[in-house]
């Protein structure tokens, strides 16, 4: 994506073996039921105070945040490795996680 969207919200669903490169700010990226997905934020596009990636049912995937010339943060996202659990009527694929910056580090909760 080379330009900002009006909503600054991108949804990605049911992808396998894909790469998404964000070259313009997107406040929220929502990813559901994808496998082997790579999300790359171009240099200085990810605002650590505002941007978040929400994901559910995503496996074998990574988020790369390029903050400066030699400051690239990589976070693996895999709902099974993150400990997703089925709760009541919801399957473990429906448990939502969020990846964002906290205290200068990329974290997934």
Backbone as a chain_set.jsonl record, in Angstrom:
{"seq": "XXXXXXXXXXXXXXXXXXXXXXXXXXXXXXXXXXXXXXXXXXXXXXXXXXXXXXXXXXXXXXXXXXXXXXXXXXXXXXXXXXXXXXXXXXXXXXXXXXXXXXXXXXXXX", "coords": {"N": [[0.857, -1.172, 0.0], [0.769, 2.014, -1.041], [-0.327, 4.449, -0.412], [-2.08, 6.361, 2.054], [-5.127, 5.222, 3.48], [-8.497, 6.482, 3.658], [-9.793, 5.777, 6.03], [-7.646, 4.761, 7.402], [-7.406, 2.078, 8.003], [-6.839, -1.292, 7.546], [-7.857, -4.408, 6.337], [-7.099, -7.823, 6.354], [-7.626, -11.035, 5.194], [-7.923, -14.601, 5.253], [-5.563, -15.284, 3.775], [-2.728, -16.868, 2.276], [0.706, -17.467, 2.319], [1.578, -14.798, 1.611], [2.747, -11.404, 1.107], [2.576, -8.28, 2.557], [3.22, -4.945, 2.066], [3.538, -2.003, 3.728], [3.607, 1.278, 2.947], [2.608, 3.635, 3.661], [1.013, 5.357, 6.361], [-1.118, 3.387, 8.411], [-3.457, 3.202, 10.744], [-4.735, 1.032, 11.979], [-4.364, -2.406, 11.481], [-6.039, -5.242, 10.634], [-5.955, -8.672, 10.876], [-7.045, -11.802, 9.884], [-7.319, -15.317, 10.109], [-5.076, -16.172, 8.514], [-2.152, -17.591, 6.937], [1.341, -18.005, 6.917], [1.962, -15.302, 6.399], [3.485, -12.194, 5.718], [3.954, -9.083, 7.065], [5.123, -5.975, 6.291], [6.275, -2.983, 7.483], [7.226, -0.048, 6.013], [10.127, 2.091, 6.297], [9.858, 4.268, 9.024], [7.04, 4.389, 8.953], [5.314, 3.112, 10.726], [3.719, 4.237, 13.544], [4.608, 4.234, 16.779], [3.054, 5.119, 18.893], [0.439, 5.119, 18.059], [-0.299, 3.114, 16.154], [-1.551, -0.21, 15.579], [-1.646, -3.792, 15.307], [-4.121, -6.039, 14.933], [-4.983, -9.439, 15.386], [-6.261, -12.691, 14.591], [-6.416, -16.189, 14.627], [-4.143, -16.474, 13.064], [-1.254, -17.878, 11.646], [2.194, -18.99, 11.556], [3.437, -16.549, 10.759], [4.78, -13.169, 10.28], [5.561, -9.872, 11.534], [7.169, -7.044, 10.438], [8.748, -4.218, 11.476], [10.089, -1.376, 10.394], [11.933, 0.967, 11.692], [14.092, 2.772, 11.555], [17.221, 3.283, 9.77], [18.885, 1.098, 10.744], [17.237, -0.14, 12.562], [15.175, -2.469, 12.946], [12.326, -4.125, 13.856], [11.105, -7.335, 14.545], [8.362, -9.436, 14.813], [7.058, -12.531, 15.557], [3.998, -14.053, 14.717], [1.662, -16.301, 15.783], [-1.108, -17.978, 16.463], [-1.344, -20.383, 17.896], [1.182, -20.765, 19.115], [1.071, -18.512, 20.673], [-0.638, -19.248, 22.592], [-3.422, -19.494, 22.279], [-6.766, -20.214, 23.244], [-9.71, -22.193, 23.257], [-12.775, -20.828, 24.24], [-15.723, -21.169, 25.881], [-18.178, -20.767, 23.518], [-16.458, -19.923, 21.561], [-13.9, -20.68, 19.238], [-10.348, -21.522, 19.326], [-9.178, -20.23, 17.196], [-10.563, -17.899, 17.045], [-9.72, -16.278, 19.081], [-8.52, -13.134, 19.831], [-5.552, -11.25, 19.286], [-3.242, -8.568, 19.939], [-0.705, -6.677, 18.432], [1.763, -4.392, 19.187], [3.666, -1.401, 20.062], [5.347, -1.121, 23.138], [6.85, 0.501, 25.722], [9.102, 0.953, 24.064], [9.516, -1.485, 22.829], [8.423, -4.113, 20.651], [5.438, -5.846, 21.206], [3.231, -8.632, 21.732], [0.011, -9.277, 22.719]], "CA": [[0.0, 0.0, 0.0], [1.622, 3.193, -1.183], [-1.024, 5.653, 0.016], [-2.935, 6.2, 3.229], [-6.556, 5.095, 3.217], [-9.254, 7.489, 4.401], [-10.044, 5.26, 7.383], [-6.381, 4.257, 7.936], [-7.729, 0.751, 8.518], [-6.663, -2.306, 6.513], [-8.254, -5.745, 6.757], [-6.514, -8.902, 5.562], [-8.3, -12.246, 5.653], [-7.827, -15.844, 4.482], [-4.409, -15.263, 2.868], [-1.668, -17.832, 2.543], [1.963, -17.212, 1.633], [1.477, -13.452, 1.038], [3.522, -10.335, 1.733], [1.939, -6.966, 2.499], [4.186, -3.892, 2.381], [2.854, -0.748, 4.035], [4.495, 2.428, 2.727], [1.868, 4.797, 4.147], [0.45, 5.045, 7.678], [-2.408, 2.731, 8.594], [-3.566, 3.126, 12.204], [-5.124, -0.314, 12.403], [-4.348, -3.511, 10.531], [-6.749, -6.391, 11.188], [-5.605, -9.87, 10.111], [-7.794, -12.961, 10.361], [-7.254, -16.618, 9.451], [-4.027, -16.187, 7.49], [-1.015, -18.463, 7.207], [2.561, -17.626, 6.202], [1.803, -13.91, 5.985], [4.511, -11.251, 6.166], [3.555, -7.677, 7.001], [6.313, -5.129, 6.401], [6.091, -1.537, 7.555], [8.358, 0.682, 5.451], [10.83, 2.931, 7.275], [9.169, 5.377, 9.691], [5.604, 4.4, 8.678], [4.612, 2.644, 11.928], [3.774, 5.175, 14.672], [4.487, 3.382, 17.966], [2.059, 5.65, 19.829], [-0.92, 5.051, 17.529], [-0.616, 1.997, 15.278], [-1.684, -1.54, 16.172], [-2.048, -4.891, 14.425], [-4.991, -7.005, 15.599], [-4.975, -10.672, 14.607], [-6.902, -13.885, 15.158], [-6.299, -17.355, 13.762], [-3.01, -16.256, 12.16], [-0.156, -18.781, 11.999], [3.443, -18.979, 10.781], [3.486, -15.227, 10.146], [5.655, -12.188, 10.943], [5.392, -8.435, 11.337], [8.47, -6.369, 10.406], [8.579, -2.775, 11.628], [11.349, -0.72, 10.042], [11.834, 2.285, 12.324], [15.169, 3.617, 11.024], [18.133, 2.528, 8.909], [19.314, -0.186, 11.3], [16.353, -0.479, 13.67], [14.048, -3.239, 12.427], [11.746, -5.025, 14.862], [10.371, -8.445, 13.937], [7.548, -10.176, 15.775], [6.373, -13.692, 15.004], [2.627, -14.199, 15.208], [1.106, -17.63, 15.57], [-2.085, -18.078, 17.545], [-1.091, -21.568, 18.722], [2.344, -20.454, 19.949], [0.682, -17.46, 21.612], [-1.448, -19.872, 23.643], [-4.862, -19.32, 22.068], [-7.597, -21.24, 23.866], [-11.152, -22.149, 23.013], [-13.489, -20.374, 25.433], [-17.166, -21.304, 25.677], [-18.581, -21.006, 22.131], [-15.436, -19.435, 20.633], [-12.767, -21.563, 18.975], [-9.071, -20.856, 19.567], [-8.903, -19.368, 16.042], [-11.283, -16.636, 17.226], [-9.098, -15.447, 20.12], [-7.835, -12.011, 19.2], [-4.323, -10.723, 19.864], [-2.841, -7.265, 19.414], [0.73, -6.427, 18.398], [1.982, -2.943, 19.244], [4.872, -1.038, 20.801], [5.187, -0.805, 24.55], [8.152, 0.796, 26.319], [10.143, 0.854, 23.055], [9.638, -2.852, 22.308], [7.226, -4.667, 20.039], [4.866, -6.894, 22.044], [1.958, -9.211, 21.331], [-0.778, -9.649, 23.901]], "C": [[0.897, 1.226, 0.0], [0.971, 4.475, -0.703], [-1.87, 5.344, 1.238], [-4.382, 6.041, 2.776], [-7.281, 6.142, 4.048], [-9.455, 7.041, 5.846], [-8.76, 4.883, 8.114], [-6.578, 2.904, 8.616], [-7.633, -0.236, 7.351], [-7.073, -3.651, 7.094], [-7.686, -6.771, 5.79], [-7.114, -10.197, 6.093], [-8.077, -13.394, 4.687], [-6.709, -15.826, 3.438], [-3.434, -16.372, 3.246], [-0.472, -17.486, 1.671], [1.935, -15.87, 0.887], [2.396, -12.494, 1.787], [2.795, -9.02, 1.494], [2.992, -5.94, 2.914], [3.417, -2.59, 2.548], [3.852, 0.396, 3.911], [3.83, 3.73, 3.141], [1.207, 4.406, 5.466], [-0.934, 4.405, 7.594], [-2.54, 2.506, 10.101], [-3.861, 1.725, 12.693], [-5.005, -1.271, 11.229], [-4.997, -4.688, 11.245], [-6.463, -7.588, 10.298], [-6.334, -11.065, 10.724], [-7.55, -14.17, 9.469], [-6.283, -16.647, 8.27], [-2.898, -17.113, 7.923], [0.145, -18.006, 6.329], [2.441, -16.23, 5.588], [2.961, -13.088, 6.54], [3.955, -9.849, 5.992], [4.808, -6.852, 7.236], [5.904, -3.662, 6.411], [7.359, -0.876, 7.038], [8.926, 1.624, 6.512], [9.972, 4.121, 7.72], [7.674, 5.478, 9.38], [4.808, 4.031, 9.936], [4.807, 3.661, 13.05], [3.568, 4.376, 15.956], [3.456, 3.873, 18.982], [0.627, 5.447, 19.35], [-1.259, 3.748, 16.809], [-0.619, 0.661, 16.01], [-2.042, -2.541, 15.077], [-2.855, -5.869, 15.273], [-5.023, -8.265, 14.739], [-5.615, -11.819, 15.371], [-6.781, -15.019, 14.147], [-5.174, -17.238, 12.745], [-1.858, -17.157, 12.605], [1.024, -18.61, 11.056], [3.658, -17.646, 10.063], [4.392, -14.279, 10.928], [5.231, -10.767, 10.607], [6.785, -7.829, 11.442], [8.204, -4.869, 10.473], [9.943, -2.118, 11.481], [11.277, 0.721, 10.568], [12.905, 3.25, 11.833], [16.129, 2.719, 10.26], [18.523, 1.164, 9.468], [18.487, -0.598, 12.505], [15.097, -1.147, 13.101], [13.595, -4.211, 13.511], [10.938, -6.091, 14.14], [9.637, -9.187, 15.053], [6.871, -11.33, 15.047], [4.966, -13.739, 15.573], [2.088, -15.56, 14.785], [0.172, -17.901, 16.749], [-1.858, -19.294, 18.44], [0.088, -21.311, 19.652], [2.047, -19.368, 20.972], [-0.258, -17.99, 22.702], [-2.944, -19.675, 23.498], [-5.632, -20.512, 22.636], [-9.037, -21.083, 23.417], [-11.829, -21.764, 24.321], [-14.981, -20.369, 25.111], [-17.47, -21.638, 24.22], [-17.495, -20.644, 21.126], [-14.3, -20.445, 20.484], [-11.469, -20.804, 19.24], [-8.672, -19.955, 18.403], [-9.561, -18.0, 16.176], [-10.684, -15.747, 18.317], [-8.254, -14.369, 19.448], [-6.618, -11.577, 20.003], [-4.06, -9.346, 19.266], [-1.323, -7.149, 19.505], [0.92, -4.921, 18.301], [3.305, -2.671, 19.947], [4.517, -0.672, 22.222], [6.578, -0.634, 25.14], [9.296, 0.556, 25.325], [10.35, -0.522, 22.452], [8.316, -3.274, 21.669], [6.749, -5.842, 20.9], [3.56, -7.391, 21.427], [1.252, -9.689, 22.579], [-2.088, -10.273, 23.453]], "O": [[1.68, 1.443, 0.924], [1.646, 5.499, -0.593], [-2.319, 4.214, 1.432], [-4.804, 6.658, 1.798], [-6.738, 6.636, 5.036], [-9.303, 7.835, 6.775], [-8.781, 4.703, 9.332], [-5.994, 2.627, 9.664], [-8.259, -0.046, 6.308], [-6.686, -3.997, 8.211], [-7.776, -6.616, 4.572], [-7.113, -10.436, 7.3], [-8.043, -13.205, 3.471], [-6.904, -16.31, 2.323], [-3.339, -16.757, 4.411], [-0.598, -17.247, 0.47], [2.228, -15.807, -0.307], [2.772, -12.733, 2.934], [2.443, -8.691, 0.362], [3.586, -6.052, 3.987], [2.734, -2.134, 1.631], [4.819, 0.477, 4.67], [4.413, 4.804, 2.993], [0.874, 3.237, 5.664], [-1.792, 4.824, 6.818], [-1.804, 1.699, 10.669], [-3.308, 1.277, 13.698], [-5.478, -0.989, 10.128], [-4.562, -5.085, 12.327], [-6.701, -7.531, 9.092], [-6.25, -11.306, 11.928], [-7.57, -14.071, 8.242], [-6.628, -17.089, 7.174], [-2.713, -17.383, 9.109], [-0.036, -17.667, 5.16], [2.774, -16.012, 4.423], [3.366, -13.264, 7.689], [3.533, -9.472, 4.898], [5.478, -7.007, 8.257], [5.273, -3.168, 5.477], [8.446, -1.115, 7.565], [8.266, 1.912, 7.511], [9.438, 4.868, 6.9], [7.095, 6.554, 9.528], [3.738, 4.59, 10.174], [5.938, 3.918, 13.462], [2.465, 3.887, 16.201], [3.031, 3.104, 19.845], [-0.309, 5.584, 20.138], [-2.411, 3.316, 16.852], [0.177, 0.421, 16.919], [-2.652, -2.193, 14.066], [-2.331, -6.457, 16.219], [-5.083, -8.181, 13.512], [-5.533, -11.914, 16.595], [-7.016, -14.826, 12.954], [-5.245, -17.842, 11.675], [-1.519, -17.202, 13.787], [0.881, -18.153, 9.922], [4.02, -17.625, 8.887], [4.732, -14.539, 12.082], [4.637, -10.494, 9.564], [7.5, -8.068, 12.415], [7.509, -4.319, 9.618], [10.828, -2.279, 12.322], [10.639, 1.581, 9.96], [12.636, 4.445, 11.707], [15.878, 1.522, 10.118], [18.495, 0.171, 8.74], [18.971, -1.322, 13.375], [14.098, -0.487, 12.816], [14.382, -5.012, 14.016], [10.172, -5.783, 13.227], [10.213, -9.517, 16.09], [6.192, -11.127, 14.04], [4.76, -13.495, 16.762], [2.065, -15.911, 13.606], [0.617, -18.034, 17.889], [-2.154, -19.236, 19.633], [0.01, -21.602, 20.846], [2.692, -19.304, 22.019], [-0.624, -17.258, 23.621], [-3.666, -19.688, 24.495], [-5.205, -21.661, 22.522], [-9.52, -19.968, 23.222], [-11.505, -22.302, 25.38], [-15.441, -19.673, 24.206], [-17.059, -22.692, 23.735], [-17.592, -21.017, 19.957], [-13.804, -20.993, 21.469], [-11.483, -19.579, 19.365], [-7.907, -19.01, 18.594], [-9.167, -17.049, 15.5], [-11.088, -14.594, 18.466], [-7.395, -14.655, 18.614], [-6.646, -11.54, 21.234], [-4.595, -9.006, 18.212], [-0.728, -7.484, 20.529], [0.323, -4.257, 17.452], [3.986, -3.601, 20.378], [3.517, -0.001, 22.479], [7.399, -1.547, 25.058], [10.338, 0.018, 25.698], [11.261, -0.714, 21.647], [7.24, -2.851, 22.09], [7.534, -6.713, 21.276], [2.88, -6.665, 20.701], [1.821, -10.414, 23.395], [-2.906, -10.659, 24.288]]}, "num_chains": 1, "name": "protein.A"}
